[in-house]
Amino acid sequence: MKTLPQSWVRIFVTLATVTAAVVVGWFLWDYYLNQPWTRDGRVCADVVRIAPDVSGLVSEVLVHDNQPVHPGEVLFRVDPARFTLALQQSEASLASADAALKLARRESARFQKLETNNAVSHSESEQRTTMTVQREADYQMAVANRDLARLNLERSEIKAPVNGTLSNFSMRPGDYVTAGQPVTALVDADSYYIAGYFEETKLRRIHVGDAVRVQLMGADTDLPGHVTSIAPGIEDRERTDSSRLLANVNPTFSWVRLAQRVPVRVTLDQPAHLVAGQTATVMVSPADPQGSFALLRR
């Protein structure tokens, strides 16, 4: 049996090597350009801006920075003395309004009987009826003021609305807080998700429900997840509104058209320790979960 010349063997090996290199190169080129993956991902979470509903001096602080808290847990208290006095004052006003209303009702009933017996005029009876209506309005206002004072006293205890961890919290007793002004941030522990910013050219390969693998920077293991939603729009930075309410489009002269980044929301399928703001690599429906994803880590 004849063997191929050595030159033919070298040519065959060279062609096979070139062909394999072309196939691998084409695969990598298609993978890096067209496959739905991105290194531009972030760990996100909802942040509750904790703000008191009443103003006053802080009398007690019960938590510290970076502490996990639960719904209903008291974070700090505003000095309740002023609100307690306001409640007592409103309750006294309510008692006075209640007594005046009862008296007005008795007088109105008595004048109606006298009117029936022609002992008083109809206009006098109507005046008593009108006075009763006014006393009822005063009583309702006193009830509202009492409820408002009670609510302010309850709101002097600032409580955690959700499960989460406090961040950038440095309050001390004696600080003055203003109603509506945030004093700390509470990162909602039940709201963590991954935001992957994908190029618009890759969106056609991404669908809600697709499997996702997430690699956090510095982590050794991948986190499984799935696509929850895709952002319906992004801001048009090239367009502004003019004073005449007409579109003002900035002219562009660039030779290269860069693909826009569109946020894709990913929910993890298993619990994990996450920190809002962490960098993540996100890949949707990988064809080769082990081999191809390993390339992204390098």
Secondary structure per residue as TSV (DSSP state, phi and psi in degrees):
chain	resnum	aa	ss	phi	psi
A	1	M	-	360.0	130.3
A	2	K	-	-81.4	145.0
A	3	T	-	-104.2	152.6
A	4	L	-	-68.7	146.6
A	5	P	-	-60.4	153.4
A	6	Q	H	-59.2	-34.0
A	7	S	H	-66.3	-38.7
A	8	W	H	-66.6	-36.4
A	9	V	H	-63.9	-43.5
A	10	R	H	-63.5	-39.2
A	11	I	H	-64.4	-43.1
A	12	F	H	-63.0	-44.8
A	13	V	H	-64.2	-40.6
A	14	T	H	-63.4	-45.1
A	15	L	H	-62.8	-40.7
A	16	A	H	-64.1	-40.7
A	17	T	H	-66.6	-42.9
A	18	V	H	-64.0	-42.1
A	19	T	H	-62.4	-44.8
A	20	A	H	-62.5	-40.6
A	21	A	H	-64.6	-40.2
A	22	V	H	-63.7	-44.3
A	23	V	H	-62.9	-46.2
A	24	V	H	-64.5	-42.3
A	25	G	H	-63.3	-41.3
A	26	W	H	-64.1	-40.8
A	27	F	H	-62.1	-47.3
A	28	L	H	-64.1	-40.6
A	29	W	H	-61.0	-46.9
A	30	D	H	-65.4	-37.0
A	31	Y	H	-66.0	-47.8
A	32	Y	H	-73.7	-25.7
A	33	L	H	-94.2	-35.9
A	34	N	H	-114.0	-27.8
A	35	Q	S	-67.0	140.7
A	36	P	S	-76.5	83.8
A	37	W	E	-141.9	158.1
A	38	T	E	-157.0	144.2
A	39	R	E	-88.8	-7.3
A	40	D	E	-91.2	73.0
A	41	G	E	-126.7	154.7
A	42	R	E	-139.1	146.5
A	43	V	E	-82.4	125.7
A	44	C	E	-122.7	157.8
A	45	A	-	-156.3	154.0
A	46	D	-	-75.8	135.8
A	47	V	E	-115.3	122.3
A	48	V	E	-91.9	123.4
A	49	R	E	-86.2	104.0
A	50	I	E	-75.5	120.4
A	51	A	-	-137.0	138.6
A	52	P	-	-70.1	152.2
A	53	D	S	-94.0	-6.6
A	54	V	S	-133.2	157.9
A	55	S	-	-100.7	150.9
A	56	G	E	156.9	-177.8
A	57	L	E	-81.0	139.2
A	58	V	E	-77.4	122.6
A	59	S	E	-99.3	-23.0
A	60	E	E	-155.5	134.7
A	61	V	E	-118.6	123.8
A	62	L	-	-108.7	-1.7
A	63	V	-	-133.0	174.4
A	64	H	-	-137.4	173.6
A	65	D	T	-63.2	142.4
A	66	N	T	64.3	25.1
A	67	Q	-	-93.9	133.1
A	68	P	E	-70.2	138.8
A	69	V	E	-133.3	165.8
A	70	H	-	-124.7	159.2
A	71	P	T	-56.8	133.7
A	72	G	T	88.7	-9.3
A	73	E	-	-73.7	132.7
A	74	V	E	-74.4	127.3
A	75	L	E	-90.6	-50.1
A	76	F	E	-157.8	166.5
A	77	R	E	-122.9	138.5
A	78	V	E	-91.7	139.5
A	79	D	-	-47.7	116.9
A	80	P	-	-85.5	-1.2
A	81	A	H	-58.0	-48.0
A	82	R	H	-63.7	-39.2
A	83	F	H	-73.3	-31.3
A	84	T	H	-65.8	-44.0
A	85	L	H	-63.8	-39.4
A	86	A	H	-64.2	-36.3
A	87	L	H	-67.4	-42.6
A	88	Q	H	-62.8	-40.2
A	89	Q	H	-65.0	-42.0
A	90	S	H	-68.5	-34.5
A	91	E	H	-67.7	-37.2
A	92	A	H	-65.4	-41.6
A	93	S	H	-64.1	-36.9
A	94	L	H	-65.5	-41.5
A	95	A	H	-62.8	-40.6
A	96	S	H	-64.7	-43.6
A	97	A	H	-65.6	-35.4
A	98	D	H	-66.2	-42.3
A	99	A	H	-65.0	-42.0
A	100	A	H	-64.3	-37.8
A	101	L	H	-66.0	-44.1
A	102	K	H	-62.3	-41.7
A	103	L	H	-63.4	-43.1
A	104	A	H	-63.3	-38.3
A	105	R	H	-65.6	-40.8
A	106	R	H	-65.4	-42.0
A	107	E	H	-64.5	-39.8
A	108	S	H	-65.2	-42.0
A	109	A	H	-64.8	-39.0
A	110	R	H	-66.6	-41.4
A	111	F	H	-69.7	-30.4
A	112	Q	H	-65.7	-38.5
A	113	K	H	-66.6	-41.1
A	114	L	H	-64.6	-36.3
A	115	E	H	-65.1	-37.5
A	116	T	H	-62.4	-35.6
A	117	N	T	-90.1	9.4
A	118	N	T	61.0	28.4
A	119	A	S	-85.1	-26.5
A	120	V	S	-131.4	162.0
A	121	S	-	-79.2	164.0
A	122	H	H	-66.3	-35.9
A	123	S	H	-65.3	-37.3
A	124	E	H	-65.6	-38.5
A	125	S	H	-65.3	-39.5
A	126	E	H	-65.9	-36.6
A	127	Q	H	-61.6	-41.1
A	128	R	H	-66.5	-38.1
A	129	T	H	-65.1	-41.4
A	130	T	H	-64.4	-39.8
A	131	M	H	-63.6	-36.5
A	132	T	H	-64.0	-41.1
A	133	V	H	-62.5	-42.0
A	134	Q	H	-63.3	-41.8
A	135	R	H	-65.5	-34.6
A	136	E	H	-64.7	-40.2
A	137	A	H	-64.9	-41.4
A	138	D	H	-62.2	-39.0
A	139	Y	H	-65.8	-43.5
A	140	Q	H	-63.5	-37.3
A	141	M	H	-66.8	-38.8
A	142	A	H	-65.5	-37.5
A	143	V	H	-63.3	-44.3
A	144	A	H	-63.3	-41.5
A	145	N	H	-64.7	-37.9
A	146	R	H	-64.5	-44.2
A	147	D	H	-64.7	-38.3
A	148	L	H	-65.3	-42.7
A	149	A	H	-64.2	-39.0
A	150	R	H	-66.0	-39.5
A	151	L	H	-64.9	-42.2
A	152	N	H	-61.7	-38.0
A	153	L	H	-65.2	-41.1
A	154	E	H	-65.8	-38.5
A	155	R	H	-75.4	-5.7
A	156	S	T	-69.9	-14.6
A	157	E	E	-98.3	113.1
A	158	I	E	-90.3	121.2
A	159	K	E	-115.5	157.9
A	160	A	-	-74.9	129.4
A	161	P	-	-84.8	-21.3
A	162	V	S	-142.1	169.1
A	163	N	S	-71.1	135.4
A	164	G	E	174.5	-168.1
A	165	T	E	-128.3	133.1
A	166	L	E	-71.3	146.3
A	167	S	E	-137.5	139.4
A	168	N	S	57.1	48.3
A	169	F	-	-107.7	119.7
A	170	S	-	-138.8	32.0
A	171	M	-	-76.4	147.9
A	172	R	-	-134.7	152.5
A	173	P	T	-57.0	137.0
A	174	G	T	103.7	-18.2
A	175	D	-	-65.1	149.7
A	176	Y	E	-103.8	128.8
A	177	V	E	-114.3	148.8
A	178	T	-	-113.5	138.0
A	179	A	T	-57.7	130.0
A	180	G	T	86.7	-6.9
A	181	Q	-	-95.7	118.1
A	182	P	-	-62.5	141.4
A	183	V	-	-117.0	-16.3
A	184	T	E	-163.8	169.3
A	185	A	E	-113.6	139.5
A	186	L	E	-119.2	111.9
A	187	V	E	-81.1	117.9
A	188	D	E	-67.7	117.0
A	189	A	T	-71.8	-17.2
A	190	D	T	-100.2	11.8
A	191	S	-	-120.3	10.4
A	192	Y	-	-65.9	140.1
A	193	Y	E	-154.8	169.5
A	194	I	E	-107.3	130.7
A	195	A	E	-107.4	112.7
A	196	G	E	-101.1	125.5
A	197	Y	E	-98.1	98.1
A	198	F	E	-95.9	147.4
A	199	E	E	-66.1	145.6
A	200	E	G	-62.4	-22.8
A	201	T	G	-71.3	-14.6
A	202	K	G	-103.7	-2.0
A	203	L	G	-66.2	-29.5
A	204	R	G	-65.8	-16.7
A	205	R	G	-100.1	6.8
A	206	I	-	-114.7	131.2
A	207	H	-	-136.5	151.9
A	208	V	T	-61.7	130.5
A	209	G	T	98.5	-10.7
A	210	D	-	-62.8	144.4
A	211	A	E	-69.6	146.2
A	212	V	E	-136.6	145.3
A	213	R	E	-120.3	132.2
A	214	V	E	-118.8	130.6
A	215	Q	E	-117.1	111.8
A	216	L	E	-79.7	142.6
A	217	M	T	-62.8	126.2
A	218	G	T	90.2	-6.2
A	219	A	-	-93.5	152.2
A	220	D	S	-95.9	-19.9
A	221	T	S	-115.8	154.5
A	222	D	-	-92.9	149.4
A	223	L	E	-109.5	126.6
A	224	P	E	-80.6	150.0
A	225	G	E	-161.8	-168.4
A	226	H	E	-150.8	155.3
A	227	V	E	-73.0	125.1
A	228	T	E	-96.1	-41.7
A	229	S	E	-162.7	163.7
A	230	I	E	-124.2	133.1
A	231	A	-	-58.1	134.2
A	232	P	S	-79.6	-9.7
A	233	G	-	-171.9	158.5
A	234	I	-	-130.9	163.4
A	235	E	-	-71.2	139.5
A	236	D	-	-91.0	98.7
A	237	R	T	-73.0	-13.4
A	238	E	T	-88.7	-4.7
A	239	R	E	-124.3	133.3
A	240	T	E	-132.9	163.3
A	241	D	E	-93.4	133.0
A	242	S	-	-87.3	174.4
A	243	S	T	-66.5	-18.7
A	244	R	T	-96.8	13.8
A	245	L	S	62.9	26.1
A	246	L	-	-105.1	151.3
A	247	A	E	-65.4	132.7
A	248	N	E	-116.8	101.0
A	249	V	E	-99.9	124.2
A	250	N	-	-72.9	132.2
A	251	P	-	-73.1	142.1
A	252	T	-	-122.7	143.4
A	253	F	-	-126.6	15.9
A	254	S	-	-72.8	144.3
A	255	W	S	-81.7	-21.7
A	256	V	S	-108.2	129.6
A	257	R	-	-96.8	111.9
A	258	L	-	-84.5	136.5
A	259	A	-	-69.6	136.9
A	260	Q	-	-74.1	154.2
A	261	R	E	-100.4	129.9
A	262	V	E	-117.4	128.3
A	263	P	E	-69.4	135.5
A	264	V	E	-122.8	125.3
A	265	R	E	-90.4	130.3
A	266	V	E	-122.8	131.7
A	267	T	E	-106.1	131.8
A	268	L	E	-75.8	146.1
A	269	D	S	-89.4	-8.3
A	270	Q	S	-144.3	151.8
A	271	P	-	-62.2	147.5
A	272	A	-	-155.3	153.1
A	273	H	-	-80.7	113.0
A	274	L	-	-122.6	152.8
A	275	V	-	-125.3	122.9
A	276	A	T	-57.2	130.0
A	277	G	T	103.0	-9.4
A	278	Q	-	-60.7	149.2
A	279	T	E	-85.9	139.5
A	280	A	E	-139.4	147.7
A	281	T	E	-102.3	130.0
A	282	V	E	-122.1	129.8
A	283	M	E	-132.1	130.0
A	284	V	E	-98.3	127.9
A	285	S	S	46.0	64.6
A	286	P	-	-67.3	139.4
A	287	A	S	-72.9	-35.3
A	288	D	S	-125.7	91.1
A	289	P	T	-57.9	-32.4
A	290	Q	T	-89.8	-53.4
A	291	G	H	-75.0	-49.5
A	292	S	H	-69.7	-36.6
A	293	F	H	-70.3	-26.6
A	294	A	H	-64.0	-27.9
A	295	L	H	-65.8	-29.8
A	296	L	H	-70.6	-23.3
A	297	R	T	-77.4	-17.4
A	298	R	-	-83.7	360.0
